[in-house]
Amino acid sequence: MSRYPSDSPAKTAAQVTVVTTPRNRATPAKAVGAVPRLLSTRQAAEYLGVSANTIRKYRDSGKIRAFYVGEKLVKYDPEDLDRFLREFGE
């Protein structure tokens, strides 16, 4: 018995199902100009137009809410940064 019998009918294009998957499932496509859900200290500084040290001072004084991911990683919500600008901005 042959592994590939010659008497089997050939499949037409309508019978063949092609399944494709993205190469890297962990990195979805990003919209151009989209703001990430949470920002790093550097990204928050760029968002507000100040230095990273200024962001740290605002965080330590309680002016900006920060989210700690682990012991050292700090993230900021863009909505909190917008609220800060409305309250303390010019």
C-alpha positions as CSV (number, residue, x, y, z in Angstrom):
1,M,0.0,0.0,0.0
2,S,1.4,3.3,-1.1
3,R,1.5,6.3,1.3
4,Y,0.2,8.5,-1.5
5,P,-2.3,6.6,-3.5
6,S,-2.5,7.6,-7.1
7,D,-6.1,6.8,-7.4
8,S,-7.2,9.5,-4.9
9,P,-9.0,12.5,-6.5
10,A,-7.2,15.7,-6.6
11,K,-8.6,18.5,-4.5
12,T,-9.9,21.6,-6.2
13,A,-9.2,25.1,-5.0
14,A,-12.6,25.3,-3.3
15,Q,-11.8,22.2,-1.2
16,V,-8.4,23.4,0.0
17,T,-8.4,25.5,3.2
18,V,-5.4,27.7,3.8
19,V,-4.7,28.7,7.4
20,T,-2.3,31.6,8.0
21,T,-1.1,32.9,11.4
22,P,0.8,36.0,12.2
23,R,4.5,35.5,12.6
24,N,4.6,37.2,16.1
25,R,1.4,36.9,18.0
26,A,2.7,38.8,20.9
27,T,3.1,42.0,18.9
28,P,-0.2,43.1,17.4
29,A,-0.3,45.8,14.7
30,K,-0.3,49.3,16.2
31,A,-2.3,52.2,14.9
32,V,-0.2,55.1,13.7
33,G,-0.3,57.9,16.3
34,A,-2.0,55.7,18.9
35,V,-1.2,56.4,22.6
36,P,-0.3,53.3,24.6
37,R,-2.6,52.4,27.5
38,L,0.1,53.0,30.0
39,L,3.2,55.1,29.5
40,S,6.8,54.7,30.9
41,T,8.4,57.6,32.8
42,R,10.2,58.7,29.7
43,Q,7.0,58.5,27.6
44,A,5.1,60.5,30.3
45,A,7.8,63.1,30.3
46,E,7.6,63.5,26.5
47,Y,3.8,63.6,26.7
48,L,3.9,66.5,29.2
49,G,6.9,68.2,27.6
50,V,9.0,68.0,30.8
51,S,12.0,65.9,32.0
52,A,11.9,62.4,33.4
53,N,13.1,63.8,36.8
54,T,10.2,66.3,36.8
55,I,7.8,63.4,36.3
56,R,9.4,61.6,39.3
57,K,9.1,64.7,41.4
58,Y,5.4,65.1,40.5
59,R,4.9,61.4,41.3
60,D,6.7,61.6,44.7
61,S,4.6,64.7,45.6
62,G,1.4,63.0,44.7
63,K,0.5,65.3,41.8
64,I,0.5,62.4,39.3
65,R,-0.8,59.0,40.0
66,A,1.6,56.2,39.1
67,F,1.2,52.4,38.8
68,Y,4.0,50.2,40.0
69,V,4.6,47.0,38.1
70,G,6.9,45.0,40.3
71,E,9.4,46.8,42.5
72,K,10.9,49.3,40.1
73,L,8.8,49.6,36.9
74,V,6.5,52.6,37.0
75,K,3.7,53.3,34.5
76,Y,1.4,56.3,34.0
77,D,-2.1,56.5,32.6
78,P,-2.4,59.2,29.9
79,E,-5.8,60.2,31.3
80,D,-4.1,61.0,34.6
81,L,-1.6,63.1,32.8
82,D,-4.4,65.0,31.0
83,R,-6.1,65.5,34.4
84,F,-2.8,66.9,35.7
85,L,-2.5,69.3,32.8
86,R,-6.1,70.6,33.4
87,E,-5.4,71.1,37.1
88,F,-1.9,72.4,37.1
89,G,-1.3,73.4,33.5
90,E,-1.1,76.9,32.2
